[in-house]
């Protein structure tokens, strides 16, 4: 670029290219699952050997919802209230497209309706995926807007600092091109919860705490993992003593969450309670270290639920201590992604689709291509290993020892620990944070962005500076320093 050229036009706008990338990735995702489409009810398809398993058509066929009736009324549908609402919508649209849904439907008609239902679900999930990409892109804009207008101020120039900062909108490609979406985007309806979570973060960044609370309440009613975002906002608002905004956010979030579960409980109390037990009191499942221990020893870990819960609480308390004691207030995305990784590493179940929420949070917390590659490769290896494990492809004949799958679980956890350590390092040394360049503070912070830190009396402008300024640069006059010079920095 020439020194007088301006970055304008479609080629410098990330929006169309990020959406186009997301579209291509989603088309590849749909194409990848086509071998699992069963057309004849008498000819079964093995989804594990073809690495294209999805809960969406399976639950439709085996739970009985293809025979009509309320989705929440079937004991085979033990899904959260948000997922139940999306399933009901997709089935209603399938009926509009001619799918036979009713007690008189034959097995072949139920199969055909399940394929239609699956196709409609893929469109709904694609819309959710585009929403995640766009929200990630918008969250990368405007953190330094409140201070950039003062970028030519003499007090800033006297420090020898540049008031501009790189926009992080192009980081949306870390989401749009993620191989995790390619492998897990169509396993179930988790992408809807991710879209609601990112919309909530965008509303919070635009300083609309009530709207953000309603959206995150809906997201938590779809997947409780989204509560890590609430945890991050809670800690950071406590550190900055912004209690009024925190109260509006938590009140609207809790009210929405309880309302969704109250409706489900009123419609069918027994199914709702079975769903609560299945989601929150389930046993050891795939993907966790507890599953590997159980598989290698051949016996269940005693009191694994209490042990895993204790480790999760201990990890979150340690994170809270770190957030409240580091010299500079962390960013919302950093705290949220660390809380999510703690949950993943200690939980009893770590299903492949759980990583979908990690994709945008990781892009916002640490937009580094190397760490993104480590995280993506470790997830990709596990995504392939888990289906091979379920299909018996990685188990030697005559033995139950699946060393390949055990290694894939360990590599996956190791990749997440690697990424978490990078985020912790950014918390301890915020001047190395790739997002905090110039006077950028927290693009996802909303009212927290450039807010005075509750630990000290440093003004917002001073707290936005990532490094301390040397005394000679602080005392210099405005006309003595070239604004383009990096200045004397400690």
LINSULQUI-V282000 format. One record per residue. RES is the residue in three letters. BURIAL is # if it has 16 or more other C-alpha atoms within 10 Angstrom, else .. Layout:
RES|BURIAL / RES|BURIAL
//
This chain:
UNK|. / UNK|. / UNK|. / UNK|. / UNK|. / UNK|. / UNK|. / UNK|. / UNK|. / UNK|. / UNK|. / UNK|. / UNK|. / UNK|# / UNK|# / UNK|. / UNK|# / UNK|# / UNK|# / UNK|. / UNK|# / UNK|# / UNK|# / UNK|. / UNK|# / UNK|# / UNK|. / UNK|. / UNK|# / UNK|# / UNK|. / UNK|# / UNK|# / UNK|. / UNK|. / UNK|# / UNK|# / UNK|# / UNK|. / UNK|. / UNK|. / UNK|. / UNK|. / UNK|. / UNK|# / UNK|. / UNK|# / UNK|# / UNK|# / UNK|# / UNK|# / UNK|# / UNK|# / UNK|# / UNK|. / UNK|# / UNK|# / UNK|. / UNK|# / UNK|# / UNK|# / UNK|. / UNK|. / UNK|# / UNK|# / UNK|# / UNK|# / UNK|. / UNK|. / UNK|. / UNK|# / UNK|# / UNK|# / UNK|. / UNK|# / UNK|# / UNK|# / UNK|# / UNK|# / UNK|# / UNK|# / UNK|# / UNK|# / UNK|# / UNK|# / UNK|# / UNK|# / UNK|. / UNK|. / UNK|# / UNK|# / UNK|. / UNK|. / UNK|# / UNK|. / UNK|. / UNK|. / UNK|. / UNK|# / UNK|# / UNK|# / UNK|. / UNK|. / UNK|. / UNK|# / UNK|. / UNK|. / UNK|. / UNK|# / UNK|# / UNK|# / UNK|# / UNK|# / UNK|# / UNK|# / UNK|# / UNK|# / UNK|# / UNK|# / UNK|# / UNK|# / UNK|# / UNK|. / UNK|# / UNK|# / UNK|# / UNK|# / UNK|# / UNK|# / UNK|# / UNK|# / UNK|# / UNK|# / UNK|# / UNK|# / UNK|# / UNK|# / UNK|# / UNK|# / UNK|# / UNK|# / UNK|# / UNK|# / UNK|# / UNK|. / UNK|. / UNK|# / UNK|# / UNK|. / UNK|. / UNK|# / UNK|. / UNK|. / UNK|. / UNK|. / UNK|# / UNK|# / UNK|# / UNK|# / UNK|# / UNK|# / UNK|# / UNK|# / UNK|# / UNK|# / UNK|# / UNK|# / UNK|# / UNK|# / UNK|# / UNK|# / UNK|# / UNK|# / UNK|# / UNK|# / UNK|# / UNK|# / UNK|# / UNK|# / UNK|# / UNK|# / UNK|# / UNK|# / UNK|# / UNK|# / UNK|# / UNK|# / UNK|# / UNK|# / UNK|# / UNK|# / UNK|# / UNK|# / UNK|# / UNK|# / UNK|# / UNK|# / UNK|# / UNK|# / UNK|# / UNK|# / UNK|# / UNK|# / UNK|# / UNK|# / UNK|# / UNK|# / UNK|# / UNK|# / UNK|# / UNK|# / UNK|# / UNK|# / UNK|# / UNK|# / UNK|# / UNK|# / UNK|# / UNK|# / UNK|# / UNK|# / UNK|# / UNK|# / UNK|# / UNK|# / UNK|# / UNK|# / UNK|# / UNK|# / UNK|# / UNK|# / UNK|# / UNK|# / UNK|# / UNK|# / UNK|# / UNK|# / UNK|. / UNK|# / UNK|# / UNK|# / UNK|# / UNK|. / UNK|. / UNK|# / UNK|# / UNK|# / UNK|# / UNK|# / UNK|# / UNK|# / UNK|# / UNK|# / UNK|# / UNK|. / UNK|# / UNK|# / UNK|. / UNK|. / UNK|# / UNK|# / UNK|. / UNK|. / UNK|# / UNK|# / UNK|. / UNK|. / UNK|. / UNK|. / UNK|. / UNK|# / UNK|# / UNK|. / UNK|# / UNK|# / UNK|# / UNK|. / UNK|. / UNK|. / UNK|. / UNK|. / UNK|. / UNK|. / UNK|# / UNK|# / UNK|# / UNK|# / UNK|# / UNK|# / UNK|# / UNK|# / UNK|# / UNK|. / UNK|. / UNK|# / UNK|. / UNK|. / UNK|. / UNK|. / UNK|. / UNK|. / UNK|. / UNK|. / UNK|. / UNK|# / UNK|. / UNK|. / UNK|# / UNK|. / UNK|. / UNK|# / UNK|# / UNK|. / UNK|. / UNK|# / UNK|# / UNK|. / UNK|. / UNK|# / UNK|# / UNK|. / UNK|# / UNK|# / UNK|# / UNK|. / UNK|. / UNK|. / UNK|# / UNK|# / UNK|# / UNK|# / UNK|# / UNK|# / UNK|# / UNK|# / UNK|# / UNK|# / UNK|# / UNK|# / UNK|# / UNK|# / UNK|# / UNK|# / UNK|# / UNK|# / UNK|# / UNK|# / UNK|# / UNK|# / UNK|# / UNK|. / UNK|# / UNK|# / UNK|# / UNK|# / UNK|# / UNK|# / UNK|# / UNK|# / UNK|# / UNK|# / UNK|# / UNK|# / UNK|# / UNK|# / UNK|# / UNK|# / UNK|# / UNK|. / UNK|. / UNK|# / UNK|# / UNK|. / UNK|# / UNK|# / UNK|# / UNK|# / UNK|# / UNK|# / UNK|# / UNK|# / UNK|# / UNK|# / UNK|# / UNK|# / UNK|# / UNK|# / UNK|# / UNK|# / UNK|# / UNK|# / UNK|. / UNK|# / UNK|# / UNK|# / UNK|. / UNK|. / UNK|. / UNK|. / UNK|. / UNK|. / UNK|# / UNK|# / UNK|# / UNK|# / UNK|# / UNK|. / UNK|# / UNK|# / UNK|# / UNK|# / UNK|# / UNK|# / UNK|# / UNK|# / UNK|# / UNK|# / UNK|. / UNK|# / UNK|# / UNK|. / UNK|# / UNK|# / UNK|# / UNK|. / UNK|# / UNK|# / UNK|# / UNK|. / UNK|# / UNK|# / UNK|. / UNK|# / UNK|. / UNK|# / UNK|# / UNK|# / UNK|# / UNK|# / UNK|# / UNK|# / UNK|# / UNK|# / UNK|# / UNK|# / UNK|# / UNK|# / UNK|# / UNK|# / UNK|# / UNK|# / UNK|# / UNK|# / UNK|# / UNK|. / UNK|. / UNK|. / UNK|. / UNK|. / UNK|. / UNK|. / UNK|. / UNK|# / UNK|# / UNK|# / UNK|# / UNK|. / UNK|. / UNK|# / UNK|. / UNK|. / UNK|. / UNK|# / UNK|# / UNK|. / UNK|. / UNK|. / UNK|# / UNK|. / UNK|. / UNK|# / UNK|. / UNK|# / UNK|. / UNK|. / UNK|. / UNK|# / UNK|. / UNK|. / UNK|.
//
